[in-house]
């Protein structure tokens, strides 16, 4: 499997990129909606409004594409390695949400992200 590690890393990176972009799209889209739901009628109206938004569908499509890359990666990698490498998603989401959604990331969270990166490197080398 050592010779395929770059293919595996590439597939999982594609999985994580697709999912990260999809999550950014879903989050930015959902932030534009009024979420004051106190009746069943308002909940149904909200669902209908969500289903009318092309960006929501695009986010779902990217999640589907991410799943396809993930399934391909699973055919080439052990599950424990794939899940370890899939931790890149946490890093990508944190950085992307900071850059594109202007979310704040605390020092404690950065410290945790550094540990995740260290864990990914150990898992990939092991």
PAGULUM-393950 format. One record per residue: residue number from 1; x, y negated, z negated of N, C-alpha, C in turn; residue in one letter. Coordinates in steps of 0.02 Angstrom, whole numbers. Layout:
ketor pos = NUM, neast = X, nnorth = Y, nup = Z, caeast = X, canorth = Y, caup = Z, ceast = X, cnorth = Y, cup = Z, code = A
...
END
This chain:
ketor pos = 1, neast = 41, nnorth = 60, nup = 0, caeast = 0, canorth = 0, caup = 0, ceast = 43, cnorth = -63, cup = 0, code = X
ketor pos = 2, neast = 107, nnorth = -57, nup = -18, caeast = 151, canorth = -116, caup = -21, ceast = 155, cnorth = -152, cup = 46, code = X
ketor pos = 3, neast = 155, nnorth = -114, nup = 101, caeast = 160, canorth = -146, caup = 166, ceast = 97, cnorth = -184, cup = 185, code = X
ketor pos = 4, neast = 42, nnorth = -168, nup = 153, caeast = -22, canorth = -201, caup = 169, ceast = -39, cnorth = -257, cup = 120, code = X
ketor pos = 5, neast = 6, nnorth = -273, nup = 74, caeast = -10, canorth = -322, caup = 22, ceast = -26, cnorth = -390, cup = 51, code = X
ketor pos = 6, neast = 8, nnorth = -410, nup = 105, caeast = -6, canorth = -475, caup = 135, ceast = -74, cnorth = -476, cup = 170, code = X
ketor pos = 7, neast = -93, nnorth = -421, nup = 199, caeast = -160, canorth = -416, caup = 229, ceast = -212, cnorth = -420, cup = 174, code = X
ketor pos = 8, neast = -201, nnorth = -385, nup = 120, caeast = -248, canorth = -385, caup = 64, ceast = -254, cnorth = -455, cup = 34, code = X
ketor pos = 9, neast = -197, nnorth = -486, nup = 23, caeast = -197, canorth = -555, caup = -5, ceast = -234, cnorth = -602, cup = 43, code = X
ketor pos = 10, neast = -221, nnorth = -595, nup = 108, caeast = -255, canorth = -638, caup = 157, ceast = -330, cnorth = -628, cup = 157, code = X
ketor pos = 11, neast = -352, nnorth = -565, nup = 155, caeast = -424, canorth = -551, caup = 154, ceast = -457, cnorth = -579, cup = 92, code = X
ketor pos = 12, neast = -425, nnorth = -570, nup = 35, caeast = -454, canorth = -595, caup = -27, ceast = -452, cnorth = -671, cup = -29, code = X
ketor pos = 13, neast = -400, nnorth = -700, nup = -1, caeast = -397, canorth = -773, caup = 4, ceast = -455, cnorth = -799, cup = 47, code = X
ketor pos = 14, neast = -468, nnorth = -765, nup = 104, caeast = -525, canorth = -785, caup = 146, ceast = -591, cnorth = -778, cup = 108, code = X
ketor pos = 15, neast = -596, nnorth = -724, nup = 69, caeast = -656, canorth = -715, caup = 27, ceast = -664, cnorth = -774, cup = -20, code = X
ketor pos = 16, neast = -610, nnorth = -792, nup = -53, caeast = -614, canorth = -845, caup = -103, ceast = -625, cnorth = -914, cup = -71, code = X
ketor pos = 17, neast = -594, nnorth = -926, nup = -14, caeast = -605, canorth = -990, caup = 20, ceast = -678, cnorth = -997, cup = 42, code = X
ketor pos = 18, neast = -705, nnorth = -946, nup = 73, caeast = -775, canorth = -948, caup = 95, ceast = -822, cnorth = -959, cup = 35, code = X
ketor pos = 19, neast = -809, nnorth = -923, nup = -19, caeast = -852, canorth = -930, caup = -77, ceast = -844, cnorth = -998, cup = -110, code = X
ketor pos = 20, neast = -783, nnorth = -1023, nup = -114, caeast = -771, canorth = -1089, caup = -143, ceast = -807, cnorth = -1143, cup = -104, code = X
ketor pos = 21, neast = -800, nnorth = -1143, nup = -38, caeast = -834, canorth = -1193, caup = 3, ceast = -909, cnorth = -1185, cup = -3, code = X
ketor pos = 22, neast = -933, nnorth = -1124, nup = -3, caeast = -1005, canorth = -1113, caup = -12, ceast = -1030, cnorth = -1139, cup = -78, code = X
ketor pos = 23, neast = -993, nnorth = -1127, nup = -132, caeast = -1014, canorth = -1152, caup = -197, ceast = -1013, cnorth = -1228, cup = -200, code = X
ketor pos = 24, neast = -963, nnorth = -1259, nup = -169, caeast = -961, canorth = -1332, caup = -167, ceast = -1022, cnorth = -1360, cup = -130, code = X
ketor pos = 25, neast = -1039, nnorth = -1329, nup = -75, caeast = -1097, canorth = -1351, caup = -37, ceast = -1161, cnorth = -1343, cup = -78, code = X
ketor pos = 26, neast = -1169, nnorth = -1285, nup = -110, caeast = -1229, canorth = -1274, caup = -151, ceast = -1232, cnorth = -1323, cup = -208, code = X
ketor pos = 27, neast = -1177, nnorth = -1334, nup = -243, caeast = -1177, canorth = -1380, caup = -300, ceast = -1191, cnorth = -1451, cup = -279, code = X
ketor pos = 28, neast = -1160, nnorth = -1475, nup = -225, caeast = -1173, canorth = -1544, caup = -203, ceast = -1244, cnorth = -1552, cup = -178, code = X
ketor pos = 29, neast = -1272, nnorth = -1499, nup = -148, caeast = -1341, canorth = -1503, caup = -124, ceast = -1390, cnorth = -1503, cup = -182, code = X
ketor pos = 30, neast = -1379, nnorth = -1462, nup = -230, caeast = -1425, canorth = -1455, caup = -286, ceast = -1424, cnorth = -1516, cup = -331, code = X
ketor pos = 31, neast = -1367, nnorth = -1551, nup = -332, caeast = -1363, canorth = -1613, caup = -372, ceast = -1409, cnorth = -1668, cup = -346, code = X
ketor pos = 32, neast = -1432, nnorth = -1662, nup = -285, caeast = -1474, canorth = -1713, caup = -255, ceast = -1548, cnorth = -1703, cup = -270, code = X
ketor pos = 33, neast = -1565, nnorth = -1650, nup = -306, caeast = -1635, canorth = -1633, caup = -318, ceast = -1654, cnorth = -1650, cup = -390, code = X
ketor pos = 34, neast = -1715, nnorth = -1674, nup = -398, caeast = -1742, canorth = -1688, caup = -464, ceast = -1764, cnorth = -1622, cup = -496, code = X
ketor pos = 35, neast = -1733, nnorth = -1605, nup = -553, caeast = -1744, canorth = -1540, caup = -584, ceast = -1793, cnorth = -1542, cup = -642, code = X
ketor pos = 36, neast = -1836, nnorth = -1590, nup = -645, caeast = -1884, canorth = -1594, caup = -700, ceast = -1943, cnorth = -1547, cup = -684, code = X
ketor pos = 37, neast = -1937, nnorth = -1485, nup = -705, caeast = -1988, canorth = -1435, caup = -691, ceast = -2025, cnorth = -1419, cup = -756, code = X
ketor pos = 38, neast = -2089, nnorth = -1434, nup = -756, caeast = -2128, canorth = -1418, caup = -816, ceast = -2193, cnorth = -1382, cup = -799, code = X
ketor pos = 39, neast = -2203, nnorth = -1367, nup = -735, caeast = -2262, canorth = -1329, caup = -715, ceast = -2242, cnorth = -1280, cup = -660, code = X
ketor pos = 40, neast = -2283, nnorth = -1230, nup = -651, caeast = -2271, canorth = -1181, caup = -599, ceast = -2274, cnorth = -1214, cup = -530, code = X
ketor pos = 41, neast = -2319, nnorth = -1261, nup = -523, caeast = -2326, canorth = -1296, caup = -459, ceast = -2262, cnorth = -1333, cup = -441, code = X
ketor pos = 42, neast = -2231, nnorth = -1367, nup = -490, caeast = -2168, canorth = -1402, caup = -477, ceast = -2111, cnorth = -1353, cup = -461, code = X
ketor pos = 43, neast = -2112, nnorth = -1296, nup = -493, caeast = -2061, canorth = -1245, caup = -480, ceast = -2067, cnorth = -1219, cup = -408, code = X
ketor pos = 44, neast = -2128, nnorth = -1206, nup = -386, caeast = -2139, canorth = -1182, caup = -318, ceast = -2119, cnorth = -1236, cup = -268, code = X
ketor pos = 45, neast = -2137, nnorth = -1299, nup = -283, caeast = -2118, canorth = -1355, caup = -239, ceast = -2042, cnorth = -1360, cup = -234, code = X
ketor pos = 46, neast = -2007, nnorth = -1351, nup = -290, caeast = -1934, canorth = -1354, caup = -289, ceast = -1904, cnorth = -1299, cup = -245, code = X
ketor pos = 47, neast = -1930, nnorth = -1239, nup = -252, caeast = -1906, canorth = -1183, caup = -211, ceast = -1917, cnorth = -1197, cup = -137, code = X
ketor pos = 48, neast = -1974, nnorth = -1224, nup = -120, caeast = -1989, canorth = -1241, caup = -50, ceast = -1941, cnorth = -1295, cup = -25, code = X
ketor pos = 49, neast = -1928, nnorth = -1345, nup = -67, caeast = -1881, canorth = -1398, caup = -47, ceast = -1811, cnorth = -1370, cup = -37, code = X
ketor pos = 50, neast = -1790, nnorth = -1325, nup = -81, caeast = -1724, canorth = -1294, caup = -73, ceast = -1720, cnorth = -1255, cup = -7, code = X
ketor pos = 51, neast = -1772, nnorth = -1218, nup = 9, caeast = -1771, canorth = -1178, caup = 69, ceast = -1773, cnorth = -1220, cup = 133, code = X
ketor pos = 52, neast = -1792, nnorth = -1282, nup = 127, caeast = -1793, canorth = -1327, caup = 185, ceast = -1725, cnorth = -1360, cup = 199, code = X
ketor pos = 53, neast = -1679, nnorth = -1353, nup = 152, caeast = -1614, canorth = -1387, caup = 157, ceast = -1564, cnorth = -1344, cup = 196, code = X
ketor pos = 54, neast = -1542, nnorth = -1367, nup = 255, caeast = -1494, canorth = -1328, caup = 294, ceast = -1428, cnorth = -1316, cup = 256, code = X
ketor pos = 55, neast = -1408, nnorth = -1363, nup = 215, caeast = -1346, canorth = -1355, caup = 176, ceast = -1351, cnorth = -1296, cup = 128, code = X
ketor pos = 56, neast = -1409, nnorth = -1285, nup = 100, caeast = -1419, canorth = -1228, caup = 54, ceast = -1409, cnorth = -1164, cup = 94, code = X
ketor pos = 57, neast = -1440, nnorth = -1160, nup = 153, caeast = -1433, canorth = -1100, caup = 195, ceast = -1360, cnorth = -1089, cup = 215, code = X
ketor pos = 58, neast = -1325, nnorth = -1144, nup = 231, caeast = -1255, canorth = -1138, caup = 249, ceast = -1213, cnorth = -1111, cup = 191, code = X
ketor pos = 59, neast = -1229, nnorth = -1134, nup = 131, caeast = -1195, canorth = -1108, caup = 71, ceast = -1208, cnorth = -1034, cup = 63, code = X
ketor pos = 60, neast = -1270, nnorth = -1012, nup = 74, caeast = -1287, canorth = -941, caup = 70, ceast = -1250, cnorth = -901, cup = 124, code = X
ketor pos = 61, neast = -1246, nnorth = -929, nup = 184, caeast = -1211, canorth = -895, caup = 239, ceast = -1137, cnorth = -886, cup = 222, code = X
ketor pos = 62, neast = -1107, nnorth = -938, nup = 194, caeast = -1036, canorth = -932, caup = 174, ceast = -1027, cnorth = -879, cup = 120, code = X
ketor pos = 63, neast = -1075, nnorth = -873, nup = 75, caeast = -1072, canorth = -820, caup = 25, ceast = -1076, cnorth = -752, cup = 58, code = X
ketor pos = 64, neast = -1117, nnorth = -746, nup = 110, caeast = -1122, canorth = -683, caup = 147, ceast = -1058, cnorth = -667, cup = 184, code = X
ketor pos = 65, neast = -1027, nnorth = -717, nup = 214, caeast = -963, canorth = -707, caup = 248, ceast = -910, cnorth = -687, cup = 197, code = X
ketor pos = 66, neast = -911, nnorth = -718, nup = 140, caeast = -865, canorth = -700, caup = 86, ceast = -873, cnorth = -627, cup = 67, code = X
ketor pos = 67, neast = -935, nnorth = -604, nup = 62, caeast = -948, canorth = -534, caup = 45, ceast = -920, cnorth = -487, cup = 98, code = X
ketor pos = 68, neast = -926, nnorth = -505, nup = 161, caeast = -900, canorth = -463, caup = 215, ceast = -824, cnorth = -457, cup = 209, code = X
ketor pos = 69, neast = -789, nnorth = -513, nup = 198, caeast = -716, canorth = -510, caup = 189, ceast = -698, cnorth = -469, cup = 128, code = X
ketor pos = 70, neast = -738, nnorth = -476, nup = 74, caeast = -726, canorth = -438, caup = 13, ceast = -732, cnorth = -363, cup = 26, code = X
ketor pos = 71, neast = -783, nnorth = -343, nup = 63, caeast = -793, canorth = -272, caup = 77, ceast = -735, cnorth = -244, cup = 120, code = X
ketor pos = 72, neast = -712, nnorth = -284, nup = 167, caeast = -655, canorth = -263, caup = 207, ceast = -593, cnorth = -256, cup = 163, code = X
ketor pos = 73, neast = -583, nnorth = -304, nup = 118, caeast = -526, canorth = -301, caup = 72, ceast = -529, cnorth = -239, cup = 29, code = X
ketor pos = 74, neast = -589, nnorth = -220, nup = 7, caeast = -595, canorth = -161, caup = -35, ceast = -577, cnorth = -97, cup = 2, code = X
ketor pos = 75, neast = -582, nnorth = -97, nup = 68, caeast = -562, canorth = -37, caup = 106, ceast = -487, cnorth = -29, cup = 108, code = X
ketor pos = 76, neast = -450, nnorth = -83, nup = 93, caeast = -377, canorth = -83, caup = 99, ceast = -341, cnorth = -85, cup = 31, code = X
ketor pos = 77, neast = -377, nnorth = -101, nup = -23, caeast = -344, canorth = -112, caup = -87, ceast = -378, cnorth = -71, cup = -142, code = X
ketor pos = 78, neast = -339, nnorth = -56, nup = -193, caeast = -368, canorth = -28, caup = -253, ceast = -413, cnorth = -81, cup = -285, code = X
ketor pos = 79, neast = -465, nnorth = -59, nup = -317, caeast = -513, canorth = -106, caup = -346, ceast = -481, cnorth = -149, cup = -400, code = X
ketor pos = 80, neast = -437, nnorth = -120, nup = -441, caeast = -406, canorth = -161, caup = -494, ceast = -360, cnorth = -215, cup = -465, code = X
ketor pos = 81, neast = -326, nnorth = -201, nup = -411, caeast = -285, canorth = -251, caup = -378, ceast = -328, cnorth = -305, cup = -346, code = X
ketor pos = 82, neast = -381, nnorth = -283, nup = -311, caeast = -425, canorth = -331, caup = -278, ceast = -456, cnorth = -380, cup = -328, code = X
ketor pos = 83, neast = -479, nnorth = -354, nup = -384, caeast = -509, canorth = -399, caup = -434, ceast = -458, cnorth = -445, cup = -465, code = X
ketor pos = 84, neast = -397, nnorth = -421, nup = -474, caeast = -345, canorth = -465, caup = -501, ceast = -330, cnorth = -522, cup = -452, code = X
ketor pos = 85, neast = -323, nnorth = -505, nup = -389, caeast = -310, canorth = -557, caup = -338, ceast = -369, cnorth = -603, cup = -329, code = X
ketor pos = 86, neast = -429, nnorth = -577, nup = -339, caeast = -489, canorth = -617, caup = -331, ceast = -493, cnorth = -673, cup = -383, code = X
ketor pos = 87, neast = -451, nnorth = -669, nup = -434, caeast = -448, canorth = -722, caup = -484, ceast = -426, cnorth = -789, cup = -454, code = X
ketor pos = 88, neast = -399, nnorth = -787, nup = -393, caeast = -381, canorth = -850, caup = -359, ceast = -442, cnorth = -895, cup = -353, code = X
ketor pos = 89, neast = -501, nnorth = -864, nup = -352, caeast = -563, canorth = -902, caup = -345, ceast = -570, cnorth = -953, cup = -401, code = X
ketor pos = 90, neast = -551, nnorth = -934, nup = -463, caeast = -556, canorth = -981, caup = -519, ceast = -513, cnorth = -1042, cup = -508, code = X
ketor pos = 91, neast = -455, nnorth = -1032, nup = -481, caeast = -409, canorth = -1087, caup = -468, ceast = -438, cnorth = -1132, cup = -413, code = X
ketor pos = 92, neast = -460, nnorth = -1100, nup = -359, caeast = -487, canorth = -1138, caup = -302, ceast = -549, cnorth = -1179, cup = -323, code = X
ketor pos = 93, neast = -593, nnorth = -1148, nup = -361, caeast = -654, canorth = -1183, caup = -383, ceast = -636, cnorth = -1242, cup = -426, code = X
ketor pos = 94, neast = -589, nnorth = -1234, nup = -473, caeast = -570, canorth = -1289, caup = -518, ceast = -540, cnorth = -1347, cup = -478, code = X
ketor pos = 95, neast = -494, nnorth = -1331, nup = -434, caeast = -461, canorth = -1384, caup = -396, ceast = -510, cnorth = -1417, cup = -347, code = X
ketor pos = 96, neast = -551, nnorth = -1378, nup = -313, caeast = -599, canorth = -1405, caup = -265, ceast = -652, cnorth = -1447, cup = -300, code = X
ketor pos = 97, neast = -676, nnorth = -1425, nup = -358, caeast = -727, canorth = -1465, caup = -393, ceast = -697, cnorth = -1530, cup = -418, code = X
ketor pos = 98, neast = -633, nnorth = -1530, nup = -436, caeast = -600, canorth = -1592, caup = -456, ceast = -593, cnorth = -1639, cup = -397, code = X
ketor pos = 99, neast = -572, nnorth = -1612, nup = -339, caeast = -559, canorth = -1655, caup = -281, ceast = -623, cnorth = -1679, cup = -247, code = X
ketor pos = 100, neast = -671, nnorth = -1633, nup = -238, caeast = -730, canorth = -1650, caup = -197, ceast = -791, cnorth = -1670, cup = -238, code = X
ketor pos = 101, neast = -798, nnorth = -1644, nup = -298, caeast = -856, canorth = -1662, caup = -339, ceast = -839, cnorth = -1711, cup = -394, code = X
ketor pos = 102, neast = -774, nnorth = -1729, nup = -397, caeast = -749, canorth = -1778, caup = -447, ceast = -762, cnorth = -1755, cup = -519, code = X
ketor pos = 103, neast = -759, nnorth = -1689, nup = -530, caeast = -768, canorth = -1663, caup = -597, ceast = -701, cnorth = -1669, cup = -635, code = X
ketor pos = 104, neast = -706, nnorth = -1678, nup = -700, caeast = -646, canorth = -1684, caup = -742, ceast = -627, cnorth = -1614, cup = -766, code = X
ketor pos = 105, neast = -561, nnorth = -1601, nup = -768, caeast = -536, canorth = -1537, caup = -793, ceast = -491, cnorth = -1553, cup = -853, code = X
ketor pos = 106, neast = -508, nnorth = -1525, nup = -910, caeast = -471, canorth = -1539, caup = -972, ceast = -402, cnorth = -1506, cup = -970, code = X
ketor pos = 107, neast = -360, nnorth = -1529, nup = -1015, caeast = -293, canorth = -1499, caup = -1021, ceast = -298, cnorth = -1425, cup = -1039, code = X
ketor pos = 108, neast = -346, nnorth = -1408, nup = -1082, caeast = -355, canorth = -1339, caup = -1102, ceast = -373, cnorth = -1295, cup = -1042, code = X
ketor pos = 109, neast = -415, nnorth = -1321, nup = -999, caeast = -434, canorth = -1283, caup = -939, ceast = -375, cnorth = -1275, cup = -892, code = X
ketor pos = 110, neast = -334, nnorth = -1328, nup = -883, caeast = -274, canorth = -1322, caup = -842, ceast = -227, cnorth = -1268, cup = -871, code = X
ketor pos = 111, neast = -221, nnorth = -1267, nup = -937, caeast = -180, canorth = -1217, caup = -969, ceast = -207, cnorth = -1147, cup = -953, code = X
ketor pos = 112, neast = -272, nnorth = -1139, nup = -956, caeast = -302, canorth = -1075, caup = -939, ceast = -290, cnorth = -1057, cup = -866, code = X
ketor pos = 113, neast = -294, nnorth = -1105, nup = -822, caeast = -282, canorth = -1093, caup = -750, ceast = -210, cnorth = -1070, cup = -739, code = X
ketor pos = 114, neast = -163, nnorth = -1100, nup = -776, caeast = -94, canorth = -1079, caup = -770, ceast = -87, cnorth = -1005, cup = -790, code = X
ketor pos = 115, neast = -121, nnorth = -985, nup = -843, caeast = -120, canorth = -915, caup = -862, ceast = -150, cnorth = -870, cup = -809, code = X
ketor pos = 116, neast = -203, nnorth = -893, nup = -776, caeast = -233, canorth = -854, caup = -722, ceast = -183, cnorth = -845, cup = -666, code = X
ketor pos = 117, neast = -149, nnorth = -898, nup = -646, caeast = -99, canorth = -894, caup = -593, ceast = -44, cnorth = -844, cup = -613, code = X
ketor pos = 118, neast = -21, nnorth = -848, nup = -674, caeast = 30, canorth = -802, caup = -698, ceast = 4, cnorth = -730, cup = -694, code = X
ketor pos = 119, neast = -58, nnorth = -719, nup = -714, caeast = -87, canorth = -652, caup = -710, ceast = -93, cnorth = -627, cup = -639, code = X
ketor pos = 120, neast = -111, nnorth = -671, nup = -592, caeast = -116, canorth = -652, caup = -521, ceast = -47, cnorth = -629, cup = -496, code = X
ketor pos = 121, neast = 4, nnorth = -667, nup = -512, caeast = 71, canorth = -649, caup = -490, ceast = 92, cnorth = -582, cup = -518, code = X
ketor pos = 122, neast = 79, nnorth = -571, nup = -582, caeast = 96, canorth = -506, caup = -613, ceast = 58, cnorth = -449, cup = -580, code = X
ketor pos = 123, neast = -6, nnorth = -459, nup = -567, caeast = -46, canorth = -406, caup = -537, ceast = -23, cnorth = -391, cup = -466, code = X
ketor pos = 124, neast = -5, nnorth = -444, nup = -429, caeast = 16, canorth = -434, caup = -359, ceast = 83, cnorth = -399, cup = -355, code = X
ketor pos = 125, neast = 127, nnorth = -412, nup = -403, caeast = 193, canorth = -382, caup = -403, ceast = 192, cnorth = -311, cup = -431, code = X
ketor pos = 126, neast = 141, nnorth = -295, nup = -473, caeast = 139, canorth = -230, caup = -507, ceast = 120, cnorth = -176, cup = -465, code = X
END
